[in-house]
Amino acid sequence: MNKLYFKFLFVLIWSIGFGQNSVEPLKQQLQIGLSFQGPDVTFQLPVAEKFLLSAGVGGGLMNVVRNDWEEEIGISMKKDRIFSPFTRLSARYVYNRAKRKNRERSLINNAGNYVSFQNKFSFGGHYGTVMINEFHWGTQLPLGRYIVFETHIGLGRLENIDYKFAKIFPTIGFRFSYVIF
């Protein structure tokens, strides 16, 4: 009986001690942001302890891909570029929140490093509809209570759907956003 009692007491103390070390869960967020392509509104929805789905809409300068000797990729500031709305969907695996907590770093605003798959469509103009699929590694960090800085690097495939042309290229991005809730 004493052995059973001590085992029970050990497990109880161990679980209480380590149960207090749990990581703050990911939270739903609505953000207004500004990135390379332009302003956007993004909603983040946690679907598991370490997984976030993110959906956003915005507008900015057109992503351009041409199928000729003057191939262009990305955002251009030339005068013939037009404003283009875009949609963005991504699935993120946030992997280092426990380590951030152990180092006493902030976990607010879903802070942490992540790997992600993102799909983005840009619409409009005589350059056609552009779809970008990319895998990237990134980090989302709080800059105060309501401001978030996000950056990522990765590899993407950009396809001009109207002109049937595609190209694989490295991706890089950053975004500042304000958290509404």
Summary of the structure (lengths in Angstrom):
residues: 181
radius of gyration: 21.5
end to end distance: 52.5
largest distance: 83.8
contacts: 530
relative contact order: 0.18
helix: 15%
strand: 51%
